[in-house]
Amino acid sequence: LSEIILPESVSFGRAYPNPFNPSTKIDFELPYDSEVIIEVFDINGKKIETLSDAVFDAGYHSVVWKANRFSSGMYFIKMNARSSQGAGYNGIQKLILIK
């Protein structure tokens, strides 16, 4: 049997590509099962889309933001992760959509 290696800490990877058109991929790592909420905000701080609101197993994951219906500009992606043990993580990164 092969051993599964889990991440040692929560990681919110850089979106790639960034700048992007029309989609970008965001990787994240979880050392424990966690509820993960990933949301996209516009430059004014208004939430425009939810990419994830689910429980993920410990391990390596990714989500894709398909921004076809949005205009060029700066956006922010926020990740919030909470484990059943109470451990938490919050992270924000800036994205640039160029059409």
HUGI-V893123 format. One line per field, one symbol per residue. ss: DSSP state (2 for helix, 1 for strand, 0 for the rest). phi: phi as a letter, one per 30 degrees, with the letter a starting at -180 (. if undefined). psi: psi as a letter, one per 20 degrees, with the letter a starting at -180 (. if undefined). A space follows every 50 residues. Layout:
ss=???
phi=???
psi=???
This chain:
ss=00000000001100010001001111111100011111111000001111 1111110011111111000000111111111110000111111111100
phi=.dddccddbdbcdddbdadbacbbcccbbbdaebdbcbbcbdddiddcac daaaccdekcbabcccceccdelcbbcccbbbcddjdbabbbbcbbcbc
psi=qqpppqqhrppnqpqproqroiqqpoqqqpiqpqppppqpqahjjppiqp hpmrpqqqbprqqpookhjqrqaprpppppppriiiqrppqqqpqopp.
